[in-house]
Amino acid sequence: MHALCLKEGIEAVCRDIAAMRDRLHAEAELHSCTQELGELERVRARSEATLSQLPGLYYVIDGSGRLIDWNRNLEQTTGLSPAELASCRAVDLVIDQDRERAAGKIALALSAGHASAELRIRAKDGRSRPFFFAGSRAVLDGRACIIGVGLDITVRRSIEQRLRELSMRDELTGLLNRRGFGYAARQRLHAAQRRGERVLLLYADVDGLKRINDELGHAAGDAALKEAAGVFEETFRASDVVGRLGGDEFAALMSDEDDGEQRAEDAVSRRFREALVRLNEEPDRAYELSISAGVVSSDAARPLDEILSAADARMYARKRGSSFSS
């Protein structure tokens, strides 16, 4: 009997030891899992912190075109809440004019592996900003998706626009240069042709500019060109196309709003002459500014070069007679 009790006691102790061992093993596994989860949480936190510090947008789009992940910059840029972003498609974030192109780029990234595009993001308040987007295909949880970034190119666009403006402006007078005038004048001709309007073009050059340069210096010659530009700006509206074509040559294009070709030409010539007279009546002038000009009315379907040539011929015919001066 004593031996039987001893055996049972030993077996009970063994069971307790085994149970304790199992419990310790489970606790060790739980501790290990806790540590791994803690490390994963730290990695996730670091990843979120890194993504939030990116100088642009981070996004993940699933195969159906819906957003499944993003950084806080996207929320701040769009003004949308996480719930709102989760319920919309990626193409819903761009302006209407860019949606078709955005959809095409998403399809291209999924099929070819990569795509990029410049698209304008529309915020909740209606304002839009240009971004350069680049995305690549990836597989997350067994599903195809696109992981990409977007960089704000507002400043770059502003610089590009400013450079374009500078390349089309005459540095001395601030008017359009020959390139800028040609571009803007052709746009105006196309618009006038669609509306069935005629146009007026005035072509002019400054008389005696070489004499002013020789006798009074190049600073006086530059001042004469600026004054001529001022006469053009006083004669024509801000909506008209006015430019310095080079040297002492200027031109202006406007819509012909008068009935009768000759009356329209006479009206522009009169306004131009009156502006020049007012300038020359200013006291203490070192020289009298004289400008020869020719005005023609033309069908807007006529090529710009032909209209310029006609106005140039009209100017030289007038030059042989008398110039616009006081």
C-alpha positions in Angstrom: 0.0 0.0 0.0 2.8 2.3 0.9 4.5 1.6 -2.4 1.3 2.3 -4.3 0.8 5.7 -2.6 4.4 6.6 -3.4 3.9 5.7 -7.0 0.8 7.8 -7.3 2.6 10.7 -5.6 5.5 10.5 -8.0 3.1 10.4 -11.0 1.2 13.5 -9.7 4.5 15.4 -9.3 5.5 14.4 -12.8 2.2 15.6 -14.1 2.6 18.9 -12.3 6.2 19.2 -13.6 5.0 18.5 -17.2 2.1 21.0 -16.8 4.5 23.6 -15.4 6.9 22.9 -18.3 4.0 23.3 -20.8 2.9 26.5 -19.1 6.5 27.9 -19.1 6.9 26.9 -22.8 3.5 28.6 -23.6 4.5 31.7 -21.6 7.9 31.8 -23.5 6.1 31.5 -26.8 3.7 34.2 -25.8 6.6 36.4 -24.7 8.3 35.8 -28.0 5.1 36.6 -29.9 4.7 39.7 -27.8 8.2 40.8 -28.6 7.6 40.1 -32.3 4.3 42.1 -32.3 6.1 44.9 -30.5 8.8 44.9 -33.1 6.2 44.9 -35.9 4.4 47.7 -34.2 7.7 49.7 -34.0 8.4 48.9 -37.7 4.9 50.0 -38.6 5.3 53.2 -36.5 8.6 54.0 -38.1 7.1 53.3 -41.6 4.2 55.6 -40.9 6.6 58.3 -39.5 8.8 57.9 -42.6 5.8 58.1 -45.0 4.5 61.1 -43.2 7.8 62.9 -43.7 8.0 62.3 -47.4 8.0 65.6 -49.4 5.0 64.4 -51.4 2.2 61.9 -51.6 2.4 58.2 -51.0 -0.4 55.9 -52.1 -1.4 52.3 -52.8 -4.1 51.6 -55.3 -5.7 48.1 -55.7 -6.6 46.4 -58.9 -10.0 48.1 -59.1 -8.4 51.6 -58.8 -9.4 52.2 -55.2 -7.0 53.6 -52.6 -6.1 51.2 -49.9 -3.2 53.0 -48.2 -1.7 56.6 -48.2 0.2 59.0 -46.1 -1.1 62.0 -44.2 0.1 64.4 -47.0 -2.7 63.0 -49.2 -5.2 63.8 -46.6 -3.8 67.4 -46.1 -3.6 68.0 -49.9 -7.1 66.8 -50.7 -8.8 68.0 -47.4 -10.5 64.5 -47.3 -10.8 62.4 -44.2 -9.4 58.8 -44.1 -13.0 57.5 -44.4 -13.6 59.7 -47.4 -10.4 58.6 -49.1 -11.1 54.9 -48.4 -14.5 55.2 -50.2 -13.3 56.9 -53.4 -11.4 55.8 -56.5 -8.0 57.3 -57.3 -9.3 59.0 -60.4 -11.8 60.9 -58.2 -9.0 62.9 -56.8 -8.0 64.6 -60.0 -9.7 67.4 -61.9 -12.3 66.3 -64.5 -10.1 67.1 -67.5 -7.4 64.7 -66.2 -9.6 61.7 -65.2 -9.4 59.8 -68.5 -5.6 60.2 -68.6 -5.3 59.1 -65.0 -7.4 56.0 -65.6 -5.2 55.1 -68.6 -2.1 55.5 -66.5 -3.4 53.2 -63.8 -4.3 50.6 -66.3 -0.8 51.0 -67.9 0.9 50.5 -64.5 -1.0 47.4 -63.8 -0.3 45.9 -67.2 3.2 47.1 -68.0 4.5 47.4 -64.5 5.1 51.2 -64.3 3.6 54.5 -65.4 4.0 58.2 -64.7 2.0 61.4 -65.5 1.5 65.0 -64.5 -2.0 65.4 -63.1 -3.8 68.1 -61.2 -5.2 67.1 -57.8 -8.5 68.8 -56.8 -8.9 69.5 -53.2 -12.2 69.4 -51.3 -12.4 73.3 -51.5 -12.2 73.2 -55.3 -8.6 74.4 -55.6 -6.2 72.3 -57.7 -2.4 71.7 -57.7 -0.2 70.0 -60.3 1.7 66.8 -59.2 4.0 64.5 -60.9 3.0 60.9 -60.2 5.0 57.7 -60.7 3.6 54.2 -59.7 4.8 50.6 -60.1 2.9 47.3 -59.9 3.4 45.2 -56.8 1.7 42.3 -55.0 0.3 42.7 -51.5 -1.5 39.9 -49.8 -1.7 38.0 -53.0 -3.4 40.9 -54.9 -2.0 43.1 -57.6 -1.7 46.8 -56.7 0.1 50.0 -57.5 2.5 51.6 -55.1 3.4 55.2 -56.0 4.4 58.7 -55.1 3.4 62.1 -56.2 5.5 65.3 -56.0 4.1 68.8 -56.0 5.3 70.6 -59.1 3.5 73.9 -58.5 6.8 75.8 -58.2 8.3 74.1 -61.2 5.2 75.0 -63.3 5.4 78.6 -62.1 9.1 78.8 -63.1 8.3 77.3 -66.5 5.5 79.7 -67.0 7.7 82.6 -66.1 10.4 81.4 -68.4 7.9 81.1 -71.2 6.7 84.7 -70.6 10.3 86.0 -70.5 11.1 84.2 -73.8 8.2 86.0 -75.4 8.8 89.5 -73.9 11.0 92.3 -75.2 13.3 93.2 -72.3 13.5 96.9 -73.1 9.9 97.8 -73.6 8.1 94.9 -71.8 5.9 94.4 -74.9 5.7 91.0 -76.7 8.8 90.3 -78.8 8.6 88.9 -82.4 8.1 85.4 -81.2 5.5 86.3 -78.6 3.7 88.6 -81.0 3.5 85.8 -83.7 2.2 83.3 -81.2 -0.4 85.6 -79.7 -1.5 87.1 -83.0 -2.1 83.7 -84.6 -4.2 82.7 -81.6 -6.2 85.9 -82.0 -6.7 85.3 -85.7 -8.0 81.8 -85.1 -10.5 83.1 -82.5 -11.6 85.9 -84.8 -12.0 83.5 -87.7 -14.3 81.2 -85.5 -16.4 84.3 -84.7 -16.5 85.5 -88.3 -14.8 88.8 -87.4 -12.3 90.9 -89.3 -9.1 92.2 -87.7 -7.0 95.4 -87.8 -3.2 95.4 -87.8 -1.1 98.5 -87.4 2.6 98.2 -88.4 5.0 101.0 -87.4 8.6 102.0 -87.1 10.3 104.9 -85.2 11.7 107.5 -87.6 15.2 108.9 -87.0 16.2 106.4 -84.3 19.7 106.3 -85.6 20.0 110.1 -85.4 18.7 110.1 -81.8 21.3 107.4 -80.9 24.1 109.3 -82.7 23.4 112.8 -81.4 22.0 112.0 -77.9 23.4 108.6 -77.1 22.0 105.1 -76.9 20.2 105.8 -73.6 18.1 108.4 -75.4 17.5 105.9 -78.2 16.3 103.3 -75.7 14.1 106.0 -74.1 12.6 106.7 -77.6 11.7 103.1 -78.0 10.1 103.0 -74.6 8.1 106.1 -75.5 7.0 104.4 -78.7 5.8 101.4 -76.7 3.9 103.8 -74.4 2.1 105.2 -77.4 1.1 101.7 -78.5 -0.1 100.9 -74.9 -2.1 104.1 -74.8 -3.7 103.5 -78.2 -4.6 99.9 -77.8 -6.4 97.9 -75.2 -4.9 95.4 -72.8 -6.8 92.7 -74.7 -5.1 93.6 -78.0 -1.9 92.0 -79.2 1.0 94.6 -79.1 4.6 93.8 -79.7 8.1 95.1 -80.7 9.2 93.0 -83.6 12.8 94.1 -83.4 14.9 97.2 -83.8 12.5 100.2 -84.3 9.6 98.0 -85.6 6.3 97.6 -83.7 2.9 96.0 -84.5 -0.5 95.7 -83.0 -3.4 93.4 -83.8 -7.0 94.0 -82.7 -10.5 93.0 -83.6 -12.2 95.1 -86.3 -15.4 96.3 -84.5 -16.4 99.1 -86.8 -18.6 98.8 -89.8 -16.7 99.7 -92.9 -13.0 98.9 -93.5 -11.9 102.5 -94.2 -13.6 103.9 -91.1 -12.0 101.3 -88.9 -8.5 102.0 -90.3 -9.1 105.8 -89.9 -10.3 105.4 -86.3 -7.1 103.4 -85.2 -4.9 105.8 -87.1 -6.5 108.8 -85.4 -6.1 107.3 -81.9 -2.5 106.5 -82.6 -1.7 110.0 -83.9 -3.5 111.7 -81.0 -1.5 109.6 -78.4 1.7 110.6 -80.2 0.8 114.3 -80.3 0.1 114.3 -76.6 3.5 112.8 -75.9 5.3 115.4 -78.1 3.5 118.2 -76.3 5.2 117.4 -73.0 7.5 120.2 -72.0 11.4 120.1 -72.1 11.6 117.3 -74.6 15.1 116.8 -76.2 13.6 115.5 -79.4 10.3 115.0 -81.2 9.3 111.4 -81.5 8.1 110.6 -85.1 6.5 107.3 -86.0 5.5 106.0 -89.4 2.6 103.6 -89.4 0.3 101.7 -91.7 -3.0 100.2 -90.8 -4.9 97.5 -92.7 -8.2 95.7 -92.1 -8.1 92.1 -93.1 -10.1 88.9 -93.1 -9.0 86.8 -90.1 -8.5 83.7 -92.4 -5.6 85.5 -94.1 -2.1 84.3 -92.9 -0.4 86.6 -90.4 2.7 87.1 -92.6 0.5 88.4 -95.4 -1.3 90.9 -93.1 2.0 92.1 -91.8 3.3 92.6 -95.3 0.2 94.5 -96.3 0.5 96.8 -93.3 4.3 97.2 -93.9 3.6 98.3 -97.5 0.9 100.7 -96.3 3.4 102.1 -93.8 6.1 102.8 -96.4 3.5 104.4 -98.7 2.6 106.7 -95.8 6.3 107.3 -94.9 6.8 108.7 -98.4 4.1 111.2 -97.6 4.2 112.1 -93.9 4.9 110.4 -90.6 2.7 110.4 -87.5 4.3 113.3 -85.5 3.2 116.6 -84.1 
